[in-house]
Amino acid sequence: MTAQAETFTRQPWHELPPVLAALIRSRTEHIVADMTRAIRDEVPAYRRPLDSAVGRDLTESIRRAVLQFVELIEHPDSAQDHHLDHFRHLGRVEFLNGRTTDALQAAFRVGARVGSRRYAEFVQEATLPPATVLTLHEAVLVHINALSNESVKGFLAAQLRSEGEVKRARRALAERLLEPPRGQERAALGPLAERARWALPGAVASVIVRSAGRFSVPGADGELLSIGRGSDLVLIVPEPETSGLIDRVREAARGRVAVVGPAVPPHETWLSLQCARLAVDRRAELPTDGAFLRVDDELSELYLLRGAPIGQLLGRRVLGVFADLPRGRATRLAETLDALLMSWGRTAPEVAQALGIHPQTARKRLRQLEEVFGDRLGDPRFRFEALLALRTHALRADTG
């Protein structure tokens, strides 16, 4: 089946006399000028200078439509693919120039009205039967409706292609943001963000939605970047502290487990995700009825967890002396050391209060620590390393 047969289900030009085609062809430029003037007057989107790209496209398309109508009268069964391709291309151009199908179809309607009036004058001029006018009007309507449909097809095809390109660019941008840097150089995000139609914000936060399935944030999906990670969904939320988007994500995630990483500059999005992932992994169990967790208050623990193997090594070096002590005594001294390091004045009463023991018992334990560590208890470096080792050991015990 030819494109013409698919497009023109009714072909009234078979019933029009060839003399009408000759009259229209001889006055094509006058008809084109009348249609152009009317369209520019009535459709604001086309009020551009005639020597502009819009003006030239408009004039060429009107001329082509008139000449095609003439060809259909002269040769009703001729192939029309070249004309139909032009009007599909016109639809694509309209989309790329930011105009709408409403403006396009309005222009076709105005052109059809002007054409019908001028063609009817030719019927009278050629003293053709009055009934010819009815067939003529029908032919104009069928013709212009077909061209309008082809243009809309081109417009929608370009729109779908553009949306597909935007989706691909948004996915690529999300991948880029979540990829840890290699070396000191950072790839420029601007060009990719522009293709993704996503304005680079000053800060972002990564959100993990566990076992997301079909998940969306009503009215905000265009503002968020998203990408799957196994059964989880990762959202990249712009301006998390000021845009209100986090609250909308929270509402959409009701009944699910979602974890929000800290706010970071866009080039550190991967770090926000890493914190959120560590916060998930450190919990042996997550609520089955949903939870919305923020990790801002857990950064020190997450830092230690990330370096847990080094912290374990540090613990063996700094606290290895406890290994030679009986288990109970070692545990009590470790608790006492932790309380001592966390106290302001490092006094027995402070330690006793922290541990819930008698001050005299605290003094006894502190003397035992002095026997084990000696002057190192006064060394800031040792105290820092010992505190890291104790915290790492406690975290590993909690997550183990």
C-alpha positions as CSV (number, residue, x, y, z in Angstrom):
1,M,0.0,0.0,0.0
2,T,1.4,3.4,-1.0
3,A,1.8,6.3,1.4
4,Q,-0.9,8.1,-0.5
5,A,-3.4,5.3,-0.1
6,E,-2.6,5.2,3.6
7,T,-3.0,8.9,4.1
8,F,-5.9,9.8,1.8
9,T,-8.7,7.3,2.6
10,R,-11.1,9.6,0.6
11,Q,-9.9,11.1,-2.7
12,P,-12.5,13.6,-4.0
13,W,-10.0,15.2,-6.5
14,H,-10.9,12.4,-8.9
15,E,-14.2,14.3,-9.4
16,L,-12.6,17.8,-10.0
17,P,-12.0,19.0,-13.6
18,P,-8.4,19.4,-14.8
19,V,-9.1,23.0,-15.8
20,L,-9.3,23.9,-12.1
21,A,-5.7,22.6,-11.7
22,A,-4.5,24.9,-14.5
23,L,-6.1,28.0,-12.9
24,I,-4.6,27.3,-9.5
25,R,-1.2,26.6,-10.9
26,S,-1.2,29.8,-12.9
27,R,-1.9,31.8,-9.7
28,T,0.1,29.8,-7.2
29,E,2.2,32.7,-6.0
30,H,-0.8,34.9,-5.3
31,I,-2.5,32.1,-3.4
32,V,0.7,31.5,-1.4
33,A,1.0,35.2,-0.5
34,D,-2.7,35.3,0.7
35,M,-2.3,32.2,2.8
36,T,1.0,33.4,4.3
37,R,-0.5,36.8,5.2
38,A,-3.5,35.2,6.9
39,I,-1.5,32.7,8.9
40,R,0.9,35.4,10.1
41,D,-2.0,37.6,11.1
42,E,-3.9,34.9,12.9
43,V,-1.3,32.6,14.4
44,P,1.2,34.5,16.6
45,A,3.8,31.7,16.5
46,Y,4.4,32.5,12.8
47,R,4.7,36.3,13.1
48,R,8.3,36.3,12.0
49,P,10.0,38.2,9.1
50,L,9.5,36.4,5.8
51,D,13.3,36.3,5.3
52,S,13.8,34.5,8.6
53,A,14.1,30.7,8.9
54,V,10.5,30.5,10.2
55,G,9.3,32.8,7.4
56,R,11.1,30.8,4.7
57,D,9.8,27.4,6.1
58,L,6.3,28.8,6.2
59,T,6.3,30.1,2.7
60,E,7.9,26.9,1.3
61,S,5.4,24.6,3.1
62,I,2.4,26.6,1.9
63,R,3.7,26.6,-1.7
64,R,4.3,22.8,-1.5
65,A,0.8,22.3,-0.2
66,V,-0.8,24.3,-3.0
67,L,1.3,22.5,-5.7
68,Q,0.5,19.1,-4.2
69,F,-3.2,19.9,-4.4
70,V,-2.8,20.8,-8.1
71,E,-0.9,17.5,-8.7
72,L,-3.7,15.5,-7.0
73,I,-6.3,17.1,-9.4
74,E,-4.1,16.5,-12.4
75,H,-2.9,13.0,-11.4
76,P,-5.1,11.7,-8.6
77,D,-3.2,8.4,-8.3
78,S,0.3,9.7,-8.4
79,A,2.8,8.9,-5.7
80,Q,2.9,11.6,-3.0
81,D,5.7,10.3,-0.7
82,H,8.0,13.2,-1.4
83,H,5.3,15.7,-0.2
84,L,4.4,13.7,2.8
85,D,8.1,13.4,3.9
86,H,8.3,17.2,3.7
87,F,5.4,17.7,6.1
88,R,6.7,15.1,8.5
89,H,10.0,17.0,8.4
90,L,8.1,20.2,9.0
91,G,6.6,18.7,12.2
92,R,10.1,17.8,13.4
93,V,11.3,21.3,12.8
94,E,8.4,22.8,14.7
95,F,9.2,20.6,17.7
96,L,12.9,21.5,17.6
97,N,12.0,25.2,17.4
98,G,9.9,25.0,20.5
99,R,6.5,25.5,18.9
100,T,3.4,23.3,19.5
101,T,1.1,21.2,17.4
102,D,-1.7,23.6,18.3
103,A,0.1,26.4,16.4
104,L,0.8,24.0,13.5
105,Q,-2.8,22.8,13.2
106,A,-4.1,26.4,13.5
107,A,-1.9,27.4,10.6
108,F,-3.3,24.5,8.5
109,R,-6.9,25.5,9.3
110,V,-6.2,29.1,8.3
111,G,-4.6,28.0,5.0
112,A,-7.5,25.7,4.2
113,R,-10.0,28.5,4.7
114,V,-8.1,30.9,2.5
115,G,-7.5,28.2,-0.1
116,S,-11.2,27.1,-0.2
117,R,-12.3,30.7,-0.8
118,R,-9.8,31.4,-3.6
119,Y,-10.5,28.0,-5.3
120,A,-14.2,28.7,-5.2
121,E,-13.6,32.0,-7.1
122,F,-11.9,30.0,-9.8
123,V,-14.9,27.7,-10.1
124,Q,-17.1,30.8,-10.9
125,E,-14.4,32.2,-13.2
126,A,-14.4,29.0,-15.3
127,T,-18.2,28.8,-15.2
128,L,-18.0,25.3,-13.8
129,P,-21.2,23.7,-12.3
130,P,-21.9,25.1,-8.8
131,A,-21.9,21.6,-7.3
132,T,-18.1,21.6,-8.1
133,V,-17.7,24.0,-5.1
134,L,-18.9,21.3,-2.7
135,T,-16.5,18.7,-4.0
136,L,-13.7,21.3,-4.0
137,H,-14.3,22.1,-0.3
138,E,-14.3,18.5,0.6
139,A,-11.0,18.0,-1.3
140,V,-9.4,20.9,0.5
141,L,-10.5,19.5,3.9
142,V,-9.3,16.0,3.1
143,H,-6.0,17.3,1.8
144,I,-5.2,19.7,4.6
145,N,-6.3,17.2,7.3
146,A,-3.8,14.6,5.8
147,L,-1.0,17.1,5.7
148,S,-1.8,18.2,9.3
149,N,-1.7,14.6,10.4
150,E,1.7,13.9,8.8
151,S,3.1,17.0,10.4
152,V,1.8,15.9,13.8
153,K,3.4,12.5,13.2
154,G,6.7,14.2,12.6
155,F,6.3,16.4,15.6
156,L,5.5,13.4,17.9
157,A,8.4,11.3,16.5
158,A,10.8,14.2,17.2
159,Q,9.4,14.6,20.7
160,L,9.8,10.9,21.5
161,R,13.3,10.9,20.2
162,S,14.1,14.0,22.2
163,E,12.6,12.5,25.4
164,G,14.6,9.3,24.7
165,E,17.8,11.3,24.3
166,V,17.1,13.2,27.5
167,K,16.4,10.0,29.5
168,R,19.7,8.5,28.2
169,A,21.6,11.7,29.1
170,R,20.0,11.8,32.6
171,R,21.0,8.2,33.2
172,A,24.6,8.9,32.0
173,L,24.7,12.0,34.2
174,A,23.6,9.9,37.2
175,E,26.2,7.3,36.4
176,R,28.9,10.1,36.2
177,L,27.9,11.7,39.5
178,L,27.9,8.4,41.3
179,E,31.3,7.2,40.0
180,P,34.2,7.8,42.4
181,P,36.9,10.1,40.9
182,R,40.0,8.6,39.4
183,G,43.0,10.7,40.1
184,Q,42.8,14.5,40.6
185,E,41.0,15.5,37.4
186,R,37.2,15.8,37.5
187,A,35.3,15.5,34.2
188,A,33.2,18.6,33.4
189,L,29.5,18.0,34.2
190,G,28.0,21.0,32.5
191,P,27.6,19.7,28.9
192,L,26.1,16.4,30.1
193,A,23.8,18.2,32.5
194,E,22.6,20.5,29.7
195,R,21.8,17.5,27.5
196,A,19.9,16.0,30.4
197,R,18.0,19.2,31.0
198,W,19.1,19.2,34.6
199,A,20.4,22.4,36.1
200,L,23.5,21.7,38.2
201,P,22.7,22.6,41.8
202,G,25.0,23.8,44.5
203,A,24.5,20.7,46.6
204,V,22.9,17.2,46.2
205,A,22.1,14.2,48.4
206,S,22.0,10.6,47.4
207,V,19.0,8.6,48.6
208,I,18.8,4.8,48.6
209,V,15.2,3.4,48.4
210,R,15.4,-0.2,49.3
211,S,13.6,-2.8,47.2
212,A,12.0,0.1,45.3
213,G,10.1,-1.8,42.6
214,R,7.8,0.8,40.9
215,F,8.7,4.0,42.7
216,S,8.2,7.6,41.8
217,V,7.9,11.0,43.5
218,P,4.7,12.7,42.2
219,G,5.4,15.9,40.4
220,A,9.2,15.8,41.2
221,D,10.5,13.0,38.9
222,G,11.8,15.7,36.5
223,E,13.8,17.3,39.3
224,L,15.4,14.1,40.5
225,L,17.9,11.8,38.8
226,S,17.4,8.1,39.4
227,I,19.2,4.9,38.6
228,G,18.8,1.3,39.7
229,R,21.3,-0.5,41.8
230,G,20.2,-4.1,42.1
231,S,16.8,-4.2,43.7
232,D,17.4,-0.7,45.1
233,L,16.8,2.7,43.6
234,V,19.3,5.5,44.0
235,L,17.9,9.1,43.8
236,I,20.0,12.2,43.4
237,V,18.2,15.0,45.1
238,P,19.2,18.6,44.2
239,E,19.4,21.2,47.0
240,P,18.2,18.8,49.6
241,E,18.3,21.3,52.5
242,T,16.3,24.1,50.8
243,S,14.2,22.7,47.9
244,G,11.7,20.7,50.0
245,L,12.4,17.7,47.8
246,I,13.6,15.5,50.6
247,D,10.2,15.8,52.3
248,R,8.4,14.8,49.1
249,V,10.7,11.8,48.8
250,R,9.9,10.9,52.4
251,E,6.2,11.0,51.7
252,A,6.5,8.9,48.5
253,A,8.7,6.4,50.4
254,R,6.2,5.9,53.2
255,G,6.2,2.2,54.0
256,R,9.6,1.6,52.5
257,V,13.1,1.8,53.8
258,A,15.0,4.9,52.5
259,V,18.4,6.2,53.6
260,V,19.5,9.8,52.9
261,G,23.2,10.5,52.5
262,P,24.7,13.9,53.5
263,A,24.4,17.0,51.3
264,V,27.6,17.4,49.2
265,P,28.7,19.3,46.1
266,P,27.7,17.6,42.9
267,H,31.2,16.2,42.2
268,E,31.0,14.4,45.5
269,T,27.6,12.7,44.9
270,W,29.3,9.3,45.0
271,L,30.5,10.1,48.5
272,S,26.9,10.8,49.7
273,L,25.9,7.5,48.2
274,Q,28.8,5.7,49.9
275,C,27.7,7.1,53.3
276,A,24.1,6.0,52.7
277,R,25.3,2.5,51.6
278,L,27.5,2.1,54.7
279,A,24.6,3.2,56.9
280,V,22.5,0.5,55.4
281,D,25.2,-2.2,55.7
282,R,26.0,-1.4,59.3
283,R,22.5,-2.4,60.4
284,A,22.0,-6.1,60.8
285,E,18.2,-5.6,60.4
286,L,16.1,-2.9,58.9
287,P,12.4,-2.2,59.9
288,T,10.0,-4.2,57.7
289,D,7.3,-1.5,58.0
290,G,9.5,1.2,56.5
291,A,11.9,3.8,57.8
292,F,13.4,7.1,56.6
293,L,17.0,7.3,57.9
294,R,19.4,10.3,57.6
295,V,23.1,9.6,58.1
296,D,24.3,13.1,59.0
297,D,24.7,12.2,62.7
298,E,26.6,8.9,61.9
299,L,29.5,10.3,59.9
300,S,32.2,9.5,62.5
301,E,30.9,5.9,62.8
302,L,30.8,5.6,59.0
303,Y,34.3,6.9,58.8
304,L,35.6,4.3,61.2
305,L,33.6,1.5,59.5
306,R,35.1,2.4,56.2
307,G,38.6,2.0,57.7
308,A,37.7,-0.8,60.0
309,P,40.5,-3.1,58.8
310,I,43.0,-0.4,59.6
311,G,41.3,0.3,62.8
312,Q,41.6,-3.4,63.8
313,L,45.3,-3.2,63.0
314,L,45.6,0.0,65.0
315,G,43.8,-1.7,67.9
316,R,46.2,-4.7,68.0
317,R,49.1,-2.2,68.1
318,V,47.7,0.2,70.7
319,L,45.5,-2.2,72.8
320,G,47.4,-5.4,72.2
321,V,48.6,-5.4,75.8
322,F,45.1,-6.3,76.9
323,A,45.5,-9.7,75.1
324,D,47.7,-11.0,77.9
325,L,45.2,-10.2,80.6
326,P,42.3,-12.3,81.7
327,R,39.2,-11.6,79.6
328,G,37.1,-10.0,82.3
329,R,39.9,-7.8,83.5
330,A,40.8,-6.8,79.9
331,T,37.1,-5.8,79.2
332,R,36.9,-3.7,82.4
333,L,40.1,-1.9,81.7
334,A,39.0,-1.2,78.1
335,E,35.8,0.3,79.4
336,T,37.7,2.3,81.9
337,L,40.2,3.6,79.3
338,D,37.3,4.6,77.0
339,A,35.6,6.5,79.9
340,L,38.9,8.2,80.8
341,L,39.6,9.3,77.2
342,M,36.0,10.7,76.9
343,S,36.2,12.6,80.2
344,W,37.2,16.3,80.4
345,G,39.4,16.3,83.4
346,R,40.3,12.6,83.3
347,T,39.5,12.3,87.1
348,A,38.4,9.2,89.0
349,P,34.9,10.7,89.9
350,E,34.2,11.5,86.2
351,V,35.2,7.9,85.2
352,A,33.2,6.5,88.0
353,Q,30.1,8.4,87.0
354,A,30.5,7.4,83.3
355,L,30.8,3.7,84.3
356,G,28.3,3.7,87.2
357,I,30.9,2.4,89.7
358,H,32.3,3.6,93.0
359,P,35.0,6.3,92.7
360,Q,37.4,4.0,94.7
361,T,36.9,1.3,92.1
362,A,37.6,3.8,89.4
363,R,40.8,4.8,91.1
364,K,41.9,1.2,91.3
365,R,41.3,0.6,87.6
366,L,43.0,3.9,86.7
367,R,46.1,2.7,88.6
368,Q,46.0,-0.5,86.7
369,L,45.9,1.4,83.4
370,E,48.9,3.4,84.4
371,E,50.7,0.1,85.1
372,V,49.9,-1.1,81.6
373,F,50.4,2.1,79.6
374,G,52.6,4.2,81.8
375,D,53.3,7.7,80.4
376,R,51.5,7.0,77.2
377,L,48.2,7.9,78.8
378,G,49.4,11.5,78.7
379,D,50.4,11.4,75.1
380,P,47.8,13.1,72.8
381,R,48.7,10.9,69.9
382,F,48.2,7.7,71.9
383,R,44.9,9.0,73.3
384,F,43.7,9.7,69.8
385,E,44.7,6.3,68.5
386,A,43.4,4.5,71.5
387,L,40.0,6.2,71.1
388,L,39.9,5.3,67.4
389,A,40.8,1.7,68.2
390,L,38.1,1.5,71.0
391,R,35.4,3.0,68.8
392,T,36.3,0.8,65.8
393,H,36.2,-2.3,68.1
394,A,32.8,-1.3,69.4
395,L,31.4,-0.7,65.9
396,R,32.7,-4.0,64.6
397,A,31.0,-5.7,67.6
398,D,27.7,-3.9,66.9
399,T,27.7,-4.9,63.2
400,G,29.3,-8.3,63.6
